[in-house]
């Protein structure tokens, strides 16, 4: 009964995605490791954040400033300094960090715990690029 309900729900999601012209993928632990899933869930911005800042040049500028500083400073310091450099209010630096990391503007290794008091671990295996290719068919 539980498996039947899961299949029905997936079918409804597929139909809805087709109806609105969206892409639908079922993702499981064989595709996205549990640590990556947990990190993505933690980083996922609110819809209001994406609507408000997600496509702004300020977000890209923040990510560039952040990555430049990440070569030597801990994440929390990079986040604070990058926000100041692009005139993001101090109370939004975490929001910008999460949006930039979640969207792939920050090169971060999501297979490991993200420790804000440590230096950024870059993604040595380009997981973000690999997932975009496998799940979305995007080549960039």
C-alpha positions in Angstrom: 0.0 0.0 0.0 2.8 2.4 0.9 4.7 1.7 -2.3 1.5 2.2 -4.3 0.9 5.6 -2.7 4.5 6.7 -3.5 4.1 5.7 -7.1 0.9 7.6 -7.3 2.5 10.7 -5.9 5.4 10.5 -8.3 3.0 10.1 -11.2 1.1 13.2 -10.0 4.3 15.2 -9.8 5.3 14.1 -13.3 2.0 15.1 -14.7 2.1 18.5 -12.9 5.7 19.1 -14.2 4.6 18.3 -17.8 1.5 20.6 -17.5 3.6 23.6 -16.4 6.5 22.8 -18.8 9.0 21.9 -16.0 11.6 19.2 -15.8 10.9 16.3 -13.3 13.6 14.0 -11.9 13.4 11.5 -9.1 16.6 11.7 -7.1 17.7 9.1 -4.7 20.8 8.3 -2.6 22.5 6.5 -5.5 22.5 9.8 -7.4 23.0 12.3 -4.6 24.9 11.1 -1.5 23.1 11.7 1.9 25.7 14.3 3.0 25.2 16.3 -0.2 21.4 16.1 0.2 21.7 17.3 3.8 23.9 20.2 2.8 21.7 21.2 -0.1 18.7 21.1 2.2 20.5 23.3 4.7 21.6 25.7 2.1 18.3 25.9 0.1 17.1 29.5 0.1 13.5 30.5 0.6 11.4 31.3 -2.4 11.3 34.9 -1.3 15.1 35.1 -1.1 15.4 33.7 -4.7 12.8 36.1 -5.9 14.4 39.0 -4.2 18.1 38.4 -4.8 18.5 35.2 -6.8 19.0 36.8 -10.2 20.7 39.9 -9.0 24.2 40.9 -10.0 24.8 41.6 -6.4 24.6 37.8 -5.7 27.2 37.1 -8.4 29.4 39.9 -7.1 29.0 38.6 -3.5 30.1 35.1 -4.7 33.1 36.5 -6.5 34.2 38.5 -3.5 33.6 35.5 -1.2 35.7 33.1 -3.4 38.6 35.6 -3.5 38.7 35.8 0.3 38.2 32.1 0.7 41.8 31.4 -0.2 42.9 32.4 3.2 40.0 33.2 5.6 37.4 31.1 7.4 33.9 31.0 5.9 32.2 33.2 8.4 34.8 36.0 7.9 34.6 35.6 4.1 30.9 35.8 4.2 30.9 39.0 6.3 33.6 40.7 4.3 32.1 39.8 0.9 28.7 41.2 2.0 30.3 44.5 3.1 32.2 44.7 -0.2 29.1 44.5 -2.3 26.9 46.5 0.1 24.7 43.7 1.4 23.3 44.4 4.8 25.1 42.5 7.5 22.0 40.6 8.5 21.7 39.2 5.0 25.2 37.8 4.6 24.1 34.3 5.6 21.2 34.4 3.1 23.6 35.5 0.3 26.1 32.8 1.3 23.4 30.1 1.2 22.0 31.2 -2.1 25.4 31.5 -3.7 26.5 28.1 -2.4 23.2 26.4 -3.2 23.2 27.7 -6.8 26.8 26.8 -7.5 28.2 30.3 -7.5 30.5 29.3 -4.7 32.8 26.3 -5.3 32.1 24.3 -2.2 32.6 20.6 -1.4 29.1 19.5 -0.4 30.3 15.9 0.3 31.8 17.2 3.5 30.4 19.0 6.6 30.5 22.8 6.1 32.3 24.3 9.0 31.8 28.1 9.2 34.9 28.6 11.4 37.2 26.9 8.9 38.4 27.7 5.5 36.2 26.7 2.6 36.7 23.2 1.2 36.5 23.5 -2.6 34.8 20.8 -4.6 37.7 18.7 -6.0 35.4 16.4 -8.1 33.1 19.2 -9.5 30.1 17.6 -8.1 27.8 20.5 -8.9 28.8 20.4 -12.6 28.4 16.6 -12.7 24.9 16.7 -11.1 23.8 19.5 -13.5 24.8 17.3 -16.4 23.3 14.1 -15.1 20.0 15.5 -13.7 19.3 18.5 -15.9 21.3 17.8 -19.1 23.0 21.2 -18.6 26.6 21.3 -20.0 27.9 24.5 -18.4 
